[in-house]
Amino acid sequence: MKLIVGLGNPGKEYEKTRHNLGFMVVDALAEKLGVKLIAERKLKAEVAITLRAETLILAKPDTFMNHSGSSVSKIASYYKVAVEDIWVISDDLDLEYGTIRVRKGGSSGGHNGLKDIIEKIGEDFVRFRVGIKNPMLQKIPSEKFVLQNFDSAESDDLEEIIKKTLQLIVQALEKGPEHLSVK
């Protein structure tokens, strides 16, 4: 059983922001798997379950980014998912736009959503970090940058980046995340 969590902020106003890249990937994964995410108030998230070769639980916390850990810990506890079987997809300001890094464990790298998850469940979960860095980041504070919509140049590549992230998730499900070759 795997819990795959996309990080983001709930609400229409955040839907297309850089900080919601994790939500976008989980939405695309749900579509690919033919499942629908449904609000689960007791878990503080939208959740979908698919029974394939391995049970997959997809989730989008509705706690806002900085409090993602409370939702992730509730879901993991409810479904009895081990920390090492939790995969989190997040945006990353330190990686160039479209770069994807996959690794198990480590620090939050300054990402408040990851920081809260680490505080609630520990650090031994797998992270799919998707780069959102671009030259605009040097001109405005990072907390404003992540809450802006993708610009037109970024939007042109967004679908391909989401597709590439999905391919890595599928490969990780087949071989294990430690066997991925990410460029």
N, C-alpha and C positions, 0 to 999 in steps of 0.2 A: 504494500500500500504506500502511495506517495501523496503528499499534500503539496500542491503547486499553487503558490500564492503570488499574485501580482500586486505590487504596491502602487498606490495612488491616493487621490482625494475624491470622495463621493460628491456628486452634484454636477449639474449641467455646466456650470461656469468653469469647472476644472477639466471637463471631458477631453479636450484636445490639447492640454498643456503638456510640457516636457515631463513634469513630475508624474504624469499618469501613464507613462510608457509601459509600466508593469501591468496596469489594468488592460491596456490595449492588447498586449501579448496574450493575457489570459482570455480575453474576449475572443481573439482569433483562434486560440486553442480550443475553446468551447465550441466554436462554430465548426472547426475541423473535425471534432469528435462527435458533433451532432447532439450536444447537450445544452441545456439552458440554465444559466445561473439564476438562482432564486434567493430572495432576501430571507435570511435566517436571523431574526432579531436576537435570539439567545446566544448566537455565535458572533454577533456584531459583524456580519459579513454577508455577501452574496456567495452562494455555494452551489456547486454542481458535482455530481458523482457519476463516474462512468465505470462500468465493470468490464474490463477488457482482460488481457492476459494478466494484468495487474490492476487492482482498484486504484483509480485516480480521483482525488478530491481536488477540485479547482476552487479557488477562493479569491475574492476581492474584499478586503476589510473595509467596513464603512465607518471606521473610527478616525479618519483623517490620518495622513502620513505619520505624523509624530507620535501616534498612539497605536500603531499597527501591531505592536507586540501583544496587547491585550486580546485582540481578535485572534491572532495566530495561536496564542497559548490556549484559548478556549476551544478552538477547532481541533488542535492537536490532542488536547485532553479528551474531548468528546468522542473523537474517532479513534483514540488510542494510537496516534501516530508518533513514532520515535523521532527525536530531533534530527537524527541523520537522514531521515526520510522526508524531511521538509525542504522544499526547493522554493527559493524566493527570487522573483524577477523584479529588478529595480533599475531606475535610471542612475547614471553615474556622471557627475560633473568633471571628474578627473580623466575620463576616457574620451578620446576624440569621437565625434559624432559617428555612430554606426559600428564602433568597435565593441565586441562582446567578449567578456571575460567570464569564465566559469571556474569556481573554486569552492572547496568545502572549508568552512571555518574562517577565522581571521577577524579583523576588526571591522568596525562600521565604515571606516574611511570617511568619517564626517557626515554620513548619511543618517539623518534623524530617524527615519523609518527602520533602518537596519539596527541602529543603536537601541531603539526601544525593543525590538525583537530579541536582540542579544541580552538585554536586561531581563526579559521575561522568560526566555527558554534556554539561554546559553548560546554559544557561538558555533556549534557543530552542525549547522545546516548548510545546504548548498546554495550558493548565490549565482544567479545569472545577471551580471551587471552589464547594462547596455549604455554605451557612451552617448552623452548629449552635449558635450563640450563644443563650442564654436566661438569665433572671434567676438561675438556680442557679449560673451561672459566677462570680458575684460572691461566692458563699459558700464555695466550695471551690477548691483549687488546680487549675489547668487540666489538669495531667497526670492527676489523678484524674477530673475531669469527662469528659474524652474517652474514658476507659475504662469509664464507666458505660453501662448500657443506656439507650436512649431512655425517657423517662418516658411515662406514659399519654397525656398531651396531645400530645406529640411523635409518639408512635406512631400516633395518629389521622390525622396528616397525612403520615406517612412514605411511604406508597404513592404519594400524589399528587406528592410532591417527587421521588421516583425516576422517576415517569412523566414529569414535566416535564423532568428532566435527560435522559432518553432522547430526548424530542422535540427538545431542543437538539442532541444528538449527531447525530440523523438530519438535522436541518436543516444542521448543519455539514458533514456528509458530502455533502449535495446542493449547498450554496452556498459552502462554505468557512467556517471559524470567524470570519473577519474580517467576515463579512456578517450575523452574528447580531444581533438586537435583544433584549437581555436586560434585563428589568426587575427 
